[in-house]
Amino acid sequence: MQIDLVALVPAFMEIIIGEAEVEGGLAQADELDRSALDFSLESLAALDRYLDQVHAASADMDEQVYTNTALAAGFYLGEVIRRNGKLGHEWVNYEDLVEADPELSKVIPHALGSAAMLVAEDGGVTMPINRVIGYIEEGAESAEGTEHSTRTYADEEVMREEGDYGDDEESDDTVAG
């Protein structure tokens, strides 16, 4: 039986803004400026600063702490997109999405980064947890030049028009529906 991560979004929002705790905690929790987390696009600057600190300490991170941090930060990023976007994004668990469209399993493997995704009304899929994992593992920019900034990612998703998936066909975080 799979965990219904979508049902946990509200709990992880309470965790990241400091109103609740999670077993194992979050990585570098003292480095997170929770007072700046107001679900605005501007608040992602604080999330990026936090993820810089998490990346710097990621080599010694416990698996549970890693998972908690990826989910809390990824769900926060997704909620910023969902609340500020105009395409009616909704959270969907991987299993539910693949059940509705089995072909997606060929494009999107099941992993922590794809366990819960945002699906726009036009069918576009975006994976904010995957973006956060890239930031934790590779820092603000990968060796290949992939930018992991949560602000840039959210700006692109919020500004996207129906059916527009940009020029970046190599994106690992957004898939046309």
BAMARMI-936355 format. One line per 8 residues: for each residue x, y, z of N, C-alpha, C, O. Coordinates in steps of 0.05 Angstrom, whole numbers, plus 32768, in hexadecimal, padded with zeros to 4 digits. Example, Ala and Ser with C-alpha at 12.3 -4.5 7.8 and 13.67 -1.06 7.14 Angstrom:
! BAMARMI-936355
8108 7F8E 809C 80F6 7FA6 809C 8108 7FBE 809C 811D 7FBE 80A9  8101 7FD3 808E 8111 7FEB 808F 8102 8001 809D 810C 8017 80A1
***
This chain:
! BAMARMI-936355
8011 7FE8 8000 8000 8000 8000 8012 8019 8000 8024 801C 8010  800C 802B 7FEE 801B 8044 7FEC 8010 8059 7FFF 7FF8 8059 8006  8022 806B 8008 801A 8081 8019 800C 8096 8008 8016 809D 7FF2  7FF6 80A1 8012 7FE8 80B7 8004 7FF6 80D1 800C 7FEE 80DF 801F  800B 80D8 7FFD 801A 80F0 8003 800A 8109 8000 800E 811D 800F  7FF7 810A 7FED 7FE7 8121 7FE9 7FD7 8128 8002 7FD4 8140 8009  7FCF 8114 8011 7FC0 8119 802A 7FD2 8125 803F 7FC8 8131 8052  7FED 8123 803C 8000 812E 804F 8009 814A 8049 8017 8156 8059
8000 8156 8033 8009 8171 802C 8002 8185 8042 8015 8193 804A  7FEA 8186 804D 7FE5 8199 8063 7FF8 8195 807B 8001 81A9 8087  7FFD 817C 8082 800F 8177 8099 802B 8181 8093 8038 818D 80A5  8035 817C 807B 8050 8186 8074 8051 81A4 8072 8066 81B0 8076  803B 81B1 806B 803A 81CE 806C 803D 81D8 8088 804B 81EC 808D  8030 81CB 809B 8033 81D3 80B7 8050 81CE 80C1 805A 81DE 80D1  805C 81B9 80B7 8077 81B2 80BF 808B 81C7 80B5 809C 81D1 80C4  8089 81CE 809C 809D 81E1 8090 809A 81FD 809B 80AD 820C 809E
8081 8205 80A2 807E 8220 80AE 8082 8220 80CC 8080 8235 80D8  8088 8209 80D8 808F 8208 80F4 8078 8204 8107 807B 8208 811F  8060 81FD 80FD 8049 81F9 810F 8046 81DC 8118 8035 81D6 8128  8057 81CA 810D 8056 81AE 8114 8072 81A2 8111 8083 81AE 8104  8076 818A 811B 808F 817D 8118 808B 8162 810B 8074 8157 810B  80A0 8156 8101 809F 813C 80F4 80B5 812B 8100 80CA 8135 8107  80AF 8111 8104 80C3 80FF 810F 80DD 8100 80FE 80DC 80FD 80E5  80F3 8105 810B 810D 8107 80FD 8113 8124 80F6 812B 812B 80F3
80FF 8135 80F4 8103 8152 80EF 810B 8158 80D2 810B 8147 80C1  8112 8171 80CE 811B 817B 80B4 8139 8181 80B6 8143 8188 80CB  8147 817E 80A0 8163 8185 809F 8167 81A3 80A3 8158 81B3 8098  817B 81AA 80B3 8183 81C6 80B6 816B 81D8 80BC 8169 81EF 80B3  8158 81CE 80CC 8140 81DC 80D2 8144 81F8 80DD 8135 820B 80D8  815A 81FC 80EC 8160 8217 80F7 8168 822B 80E1 8167 8243 80E6  816F 8221 80CA 8177 8233 80B4 815F 823D 80A3 8162 824E 8092  8147 8232 80A9 812F 8239 8099 8122 8252 80A5 8119 8251 80BD
811F 8267 8096 8111 827F 809F 80F3 827B 809B 80E8 8284 8087  80E7 826F 80AE 80CB 8268 80AC 80B9 8280 80AB 80A3 827F 80A0  80C2 8296 80B6 80B2 82AF 80B6 80AE 82B9 8099 809B 82C8 8094  80BF 82B1 8087 80BC 82BA 806B 80AA 82A8 805A 80A3 82AF 8044  80A2 8292 8065 8092 827E 8056 8075 8285 8056 8066 827B 8068  806D 8296 8043 8051 829F 8042 8043 8296 8028 802E 82A0 8021  804F 8282 801A 8044 8277 8002 8044 828A 7FEA 8037 8285 7FD6  8054 829F 7FEC 8058 82B1 7FD5 8070 82A7 7FC5 8080 8298 7FCE
8071 82B0 7FAC 8089 82AA 7F9C 80A2 82B5 7FA9 80B7 82A8 7FA7  80A0 82CC 7FB5 80B7 82D8 7FC2 80C1 82C7 7FD9 80D9 82C8 7FDF  80B0 82B8 7FE6 80B8 82A8 7FFC 80CC 8291 7FF4 80D9 8286 8005  80CD 828C 7FDA 80DF 8277 7FD1 80FC 827E 7FD3 810D 826D 7FD2  8102 8298 7FD6 811E 82A0 7FDB 8127 8294 7FF5 813E 828B 7FF8  8115 8295 8009 811C 8289 8023 811F 826A 8021 8130 825E 802D  810E 825E 8010 8110 8241 800C 812A 823A 7FFE 8138 8227 8005  8132 824A 7FEA 814C 8245 7FDD 8163 8248 7FF0 8176 8238 7FEF
8163 825D 8001 8179 8260 8014 817A 8248 8027 8190 823E 802E  8163 823F 802F 8162 8227 8040 816D 820F 8032 817D 8200 803D  8165 820B 8019 816E 81F3 800A 818C 81F5 8004 8199 81E0 8001  8198 820D 8003 81B5 820F 8001 81C2 8203 8019 81D6 81F5 8017  81B7 8208 8031 81C2 81FD 804A 81BD 81DF 804B 81CF 81D0 8054  81A6 81D6 8042 81A1 81B9 8042 81B4 81AB 8030 81BF 8196 8036  81B9 81B6 8018 81CB 81AA 8005 81E7 81A8 8011 81F4 8193 800F  81F0 81BD 801F 820B 81BD 802A 820E 81A7 803F 8224 819D 8044
81F8 819F 804C 81F9 818B 8061 81EE 8170 8058 81EC 815E 8069  81E8 816D 803F 81DA 8155 8035 81EA 813B 8036 81DE 8126 8037  8204 813C 8036 8214 8124 8036 8210 8113 804F 8212 80FA 804D  820A 811F 8065 8207 8111 807E 81E9 810F 8087 81E4 8109 809F  81D7 8113 8075 81BB 8114 807C 81AF 80F8 807F 81B2 80E7 806E  81A0 80F4 8095 8191 80DC 809B 817B 80D9 8085 8170 80ED 807D  8174 80C1 807E 8160 80BC 8069 8145 80C8 8070 8138 80D3 805F  813D 80C5 8089 8122 80CF 8091 8122 80EE 8090 810F 80FA 8087
8138 80FA 8099 813A 8117 8098 813A 8121 807B 812D 8135 8075  8148 8112 806A 8149 8119 804D 812C 8118 8042 8124 812B 8034  811E 8103 8047 8103 8100 803D 80F1 8115 8048 80E2 8122 8039  80F2 811A 8062 80E1 8130 806E 80E7 814A 8061 80D4 8159 805A  8100 8150 805D 8108 816A 8052 80FF 816D 8035 80F5 8182 802D  8104 8158 8025 80FC 8159 8009 80DD 815C 8006 80D4 816C 7FF6  80CE 814E 8017 80B1 8150 8015 80A7 816B 801F 8097 8178 8012  80B2 8174 8036 80A8 818E 8041 80AF 81A5 802D 809E 81B5 8027
80C8 81A6 8024 80CF 81BC 8012 80C2 81B9 7FF6 80BA 81CC 7FEA  80C0 81A0 7FED 80B2 819B 7FD3 8095 81A1 7FD4 808A 81AD 7FC1  8087 819A 7FE9 806B 81A1 7FEC 8068 81BF 7FEF 8055 81CA 7FE4  807A 81CC 7FFD 8078 81E9 7FFF 807A 81F6 7FE4 806A 8207 7FDC  808F 81EE 7FD5 8093 81F8 7FB9 8079 81F3 7FA9 8070 8205 7F9B  806F 81DB 7FAA 8056 81D5 7F9B 803F 81E6 7FA4 802F 81EF 7F93  803C 81EB 7FBD 8026 81FB 7FC7 8029 8218 7FBD 8015 8225 7FB8  8041 8222 7FBC 8045 823D 7FB1 803C 823E 7F94 802E 8251 7F8C
8043 822A 7F84 803A 8228 7F68 801C 8226 7F67 800F 8234 7F58  8011 8214 7F77 7FF4 820F 7F76 7FE4 8228 7F7E 7FD0 822F 7F71  7FED 8236 7F92 7FDF 824D 7F9C 7FE2 8266 7F8B 7FD1 8277 7F8B  7FF9 8268 7F7C 7FFE 8280 7F6D 7FF9 827C 7F4F 7FF8 828F 7F40  7FF7 8263 7F46 7FF4 825D 7F2A 7FD7 8261 7F20 7FC5 8265 7F30  7FD4 825F 7F06 7FB9 8263 7EFA 7FAF 824B 7EEB 7F9B 824C 7EDD  7FBD 8234 7EEE 7FB6 821C 7EDF 7FA8 8207 7EF0 7FA5 81F0 7EE7  7F9F 820E 7F08 7F90 81FC 7F19 7F9F 81E3 7F20 7F94 81CD 7F1F
7FB8 81E6 7F28 7FC8 81CF 7F30 7FBC 81C1 7F49 7FB2 81CE 7F5B  7FBD 81A7 7F49 7FB4 8197 7F5F 7FC9 8181 7F64 7FD5 8177 7F52  7FCC 817A 7F7E 7FDF 8164 7F85 7FD2 8149 7F7D 7FBB 8145 7F81  7FE3 8138 7F72 7FDA 811D 7F6B 7FF1 8109 7F73 8008 810F 7F6D  7FEA 80F3 7F7F 7FFD 80DE 7F85 8006 80D0 7F6C 7FF6 80CE 7F59  801F 80C7 7F6B 802A 80BA 7F53 8017 80A3 7F4A 8011 80A1 7F33  800F 8092 7F5D 7FFF 807A 7F56 7FE5 8082 7F48 7FDD 8076 7F35  7FD8 8098 7F52 7FBF 80A1 7F46 7FC3 80AC 7F2A 7FB3 80A8 7F18
7FD9 80BA 7F27 7FDF 80C6 7F0C 7FE5 80B0 7EF8 7FDB 80B1 7EE1  7FF5 809C 7F00 7FFC 8087 7EED 7FE4 8075 7EE8 7FE1 806A 7ED2  7FD3 8071 7EFC 7FBB 8062 7EF7 7FA9 806F 7EE2 7F9D 8062 7ED1  7FA8 808A 7EE3 7F98 8099 7ECF 7FA5 809A 7EB4 7F97 809B 7EA0  7FC0 8099 7EB3 7FCF 809A 7E9A 7FE8 8089 7E9D 7FFD 8092 7EA3  7FE5 806E 7E97 7FFB 805B 7E9B 8014 8062 7E8B 802A 805A 7E92  8012 8071 7E75 8029 8078 7E65 803C 808A 7E74 8054 808B 7E6E  8032 8099 7E88 8043 80AB 7E97 8059 809B 7EA6 806E 80A6 7EAC
8054 8082 7EAD 8068 8073 7EBB 8081 806E 7EAA 8096 8068 7EB5  807E 8071 7E90 8095 806E 7E7E 80A6 8087 7E7E 80BE 8086 7E78  809A 809E 7E85 80A8 80B8 7E85 80B0 80C0 7EA1 80C5 80CC 7EA4  80A0 80BA 7EB4 80A5 80C2 7ED0 80A8 80A9 7EE1 8094 809C 7EE7  80C0 80A3 7EEA 80C3 808C 7EFB 80B9 8092 7F18 80B9 80A9 7F20  80B1 807E 7F26 80A8 8081 7F41 80C0 8085 7F53 80D1 8074 7F54  80C0 809B 7F62 80D6 80A1 7F74 80CC 80B6 7F88 80B5 80BF 7F85  80DC 80BD 7F9B 80D3 80D1 7FAE 80CC 80EB 7FA0 80B8 80F8 7FA7
80DB 80F3 7F8C 80D6 810C 7F7E 80BD 810D 7F6D 80B3 8122 7F66  80B2 80F5 7F67 8099 80F4 7F58 8082 80E7 7F68 806D 80E2 7F5C  8086 80E3 7F81 8072 80D5 7F92 8058 80E5 7F93 8042 80DA 7F95  805A 8100 7F92 8042 8111 7F91 804A 8128 7F7E 805F 8134 7F80  8038 812E 7F6B 803E 8142 7F57 8027 8155 7F55 8010 8150 7F5E  802C 816C 7F48 8016 817F 7F42 800D 817A 7F25 801E 8178 7F13  7FF3 8179 7F22 7FE8 8176 7F07 7FD6 818E 7F02 7FC4 8194 7F11  7FDC 819B 7EEB 7FCC 81B3 7EE3 7FB2 81AA 7ED5 7FB0 8193 7ECC
7F9F 81BB 7ED4 7F86 81B5 7EC7 7F8A 81AD 7EA9 7F7A 819D 7E9F  7F9F 81B6 7E9D 7FA4 81AF 7E81 7FB4 8195 7E7E 7FBB 818D 7E68  7FB9 8188 7E95 7FC7 816E 7E95 7FE4 816F 7E99 7FF1 815B 7E9C  7FF0 8187 7E99 800C 818A 7E9E 8014 8181 7EBA 8005 8186 7ECD  802A 8173 7EBC 8033 8168 7ED6 804D 8176 7EDE 805F 8179 7ECD  804F 817E 7EF7 8068 818A 7F01 806F 817D 7F1B 805D 8176 7F2B  8089 817A 7F20 8092 816B 7F37 80A4 817C 7F4A 80BC 817A 7F48  8097 818B 7F5B 80A7 819D 7F6D 80B8 818D 7F81 80CE 8197 7F88
80B0 8176 7F89 80C1 8166 7F9C 80DB 815E 7F8D 80F0 815F 7F99  80D8 8157 7F74 80F0 8150 7F64 8103 8167 7F62 811B 8164 7F63  80F8 8180 7F5E 8109 8197 7F5C 8118 819C 7F77 8130 81A2 7F76  810B 8198 7F8D 8118 819C 7FA7 812E 8186 7FAB 8143 818D 7FB5  8128 816E 7FA3 813D 8159 7FA5 8155 8160 7F95 816C 815C 7F9E  8151 816A 7F7D 8168 8173 7F6C 8178 8188 7F7A 8191 8188 7F79  816B 819B 7F88 8178 81B0 7F96 8188 81A4 7FAE 819F 81AC 7FB2  817C 8192 7FBD 8189 8186 7FD4 81A2 8177 7FCB 81B7 8179 7FD7
81A0 8168 7FB6 81B5 8157 7FAD 81CB 8165 7F9D 81E3 815E 7F9F  81C4 8179 7F8D 81D7 8186 7F7B 81DD 81A3 7F81 81EF 81AF 7F76  81CE 81AF 7F93 81D1 81CB 7F99 81C0 81DC 7F86 81AF 81D2 7F77  81C5 81F6 7F86 81B6 8209 7F76 81B8 8203 7F58 81A6 820A 7F49  81CF 81F7 7F50 81D3 81F1 7F34 81E2 81D7 7F31 81F6 81D3 7F3F  81D9 81C6 7F20 81E7 81AC 7F1C 8200 81B0 7F0B 8204 81C5 7EFF  8210 819B 7F0A 8228 819C 7EF9 8221 81A0 7EDC 8231 81AB 7ECC  8209 8196 7ED4 8200 8199 7EB8 81F4 81B4 7EB2 81EC 81BA 7E9C
81F2 81C5 7EC7 81E7 81E0 7EC3 81C9 81E2 7EC9 81BE 81F7 7EC4  81BC 81CD 7ED3 81A0 81CF 7EDA 819D 81E0 7EF2 81A8 81DA 7F07  818D 81F5 7EF0 8187 8206 7F07 8171 81FA 7F18 815D 81F1 7F0D  8176 81F9 7F32 8162 81ED 7F44 8153 8201 7F55 8144 81F9 7F67  8156 821A 7F4F 8149 822F 7F5F 812B 822A 7F60 811D 8227 7F4B  8120 822A 7F78 8103 8225 7F7B 80F4 823E 7F70 80DE 823B 7F66  80FF 8255 7F73 80F2 826D 7F6A 80EF 826D 7F4B 80DA 8273 7F41  8105 8267 7F3D 8104 8266 7F20 80F0 8251 7F17 80E0 8256 7F05
80F1 823A 7F23 80DE 8224 7F1C 80C1 822D 7F20 80B0 8229 7F0F  80BB 8239 7F37 80A0 8242 7F3D 8097 8258 7F2A 8081 8258 7F21  80A9 826B 7F25 80A3 8280 7F12 809A 8275 7EF7 8086 827E 7EEB  80A9 8261 7EED 80A2 8255 7ED3 8087 8247 7ED4 8077 8249 7EC2  8082 8239 7EEA 8068 822B 7EEC 8051 823E 7EF0 803C 823A 7EE4  8054 8253 7EFF 803F 8266 7F04 8039 8276 7EEB 8021 827C 7EE6  804D 827C 7EDC 8049 828C 7EC3 8040 827C 7EAB 8038 8287 7E97  8042 8261 7EAE 803B 8250 7E97 801E 8253 7E90 800C 8254 7EA1
8019 8255 7E76 7FFE 8256 7E6B 7FF4 823A 7E65 8005 8227 7E63  7FDB 8236 7E62 7FD0 821C 7E5C 7FDD 8210 7E43 7FDF 821D 7E2E  7FE7 81F7 7E45 7FF3 81EA 7E2F 8010 81F2 7E29 801D 81E6 7E17  801B 8206 7E37 8036 820F 7E32 8049 8201 7E46 8047 8205 7E5E  805B 81F2 7E3B 806F 81E4 7E4C 808B 81ED 7E46 809E 81DF 7E4D  808E 8205 7E3B 80A8 8211 7E37 80B9 8204 7E22 80B0 81F1 7E15  80D2 820E 7E1F 80E4 8204 7E0B 80F5 81ED 7E16 8102 81DF 7E07  80F5 81EA 7E30 8107 81D7 7E3D 80FC 81BB 7E3C 80EF 81B2 7E4F
8102 81AD 7E27 80F8 8191 7E24 8108 817E 7E36 8100 8167 7E38  811E 8187 7E42 812F 8176 7E52 8127 8178 7E70 8133 816B 7E80  8112 8187 7E77 810B 818A 7E93 8103 8170 7E9F 80F4 8161 7E94  810E 816B 7EB7 8107 8153 7EC6 80F0 8158 7ED9 80E6 8146 7EE7  80E7 8171 7EDA 80D3 8179 7EEE 80B8 8180 7EE3 80A5 8184 7EF2  80B5 8183 7EC8 809B 818A 7EBC 8097 8179 7EA4 80A8 8175 7E93  807F 816E 7EA2 8077 815C 7E8C 805D 8164 7E81 804A 816A 7E8F  805B 8166 7E66 8042 816C 7E59 802E 8155 7E5E 8036 813E 7E5E
8015 815D 7E61 8000 8149 7E66 7FF5 813D 7E4D 7FE4 812B 7E4E
***
